[in-house]
Structure formats: C-alpha cells, structure tokens
Amino acid sequence: MLPDLLAAIVGFNVLLAVFNLVPIPPLDGSRVVTWLLPRDARHLYGAIEQYGILVIFGLILFVRPFQVALWNTLNFVESFLYELVTLWGLW
C-alpha cells in the first residue's frame, strides 16, 4: 500500500509542476514568457493577470486540445521520471 500511496503523491506533484508551467498569468510559466517578450509587450501581457484564473478554468473545462496537451505532457513527464528512477528497467 505504501508504494501506491507514494506513487500517487509523486503523480500529483508532477501534475502540479506541469500545470504551473502553463504560460498564463498568474502561473510561473508566464514569468518565463514575460522575460522573453519585448519590453512593449510585457505590460500588455501582464495586464491579463487579473483575468488569468478565469482563462485557466475556461481552458481546463472547455478546451479539449488544452486538456489533451496537458495530460499528454503529464504522462510524458511521469513516464520519464519512472524510467529514470528504475534506471530504464534495470532496477
């Protein structure tokens, strides 16, 4: 039971990490995008932060390609971490 619990905890943390990298303010991925944008565009991009949580919920609930991309990324990261921890099946 303990390995299953630990796997669930790791999976949830990976989900949060992947989700936090979405480039929509106020998530951390938006900080990277802001750094990459030209100076003039940074202010405009930052202005949508007050609506960011609504945009995030809208994407999660109603935009199927976003849901698929998020889950595919999550599955890729989880499988990579599993392979890394098990030394690509050697352990």
Residue pairs with C-beta under 8 A, 6 or more apart in sequence:
10 78
10 81
11 78
14 74
14 77
14 78
14 81
15 74
17 77
18 70
18 73
18 74
18 77
19 27
19 70
20 27
20 28
20 29
21 27
21 28
21 29
21 32
22 29
22 56
22 70
23 29
23 30
23 32
23 33
24 30
24 48
24 52
24 55
24 56
24 59
25 45
25 46
25 48
25 49
25 52
26 49
26 52
26 53
27 52
27 56
30 45
30 49
30 52
33 45
34 42
34 45
34 46
37 45
48 55
59 66
59 67
60 66
60 67
60 70
83 89
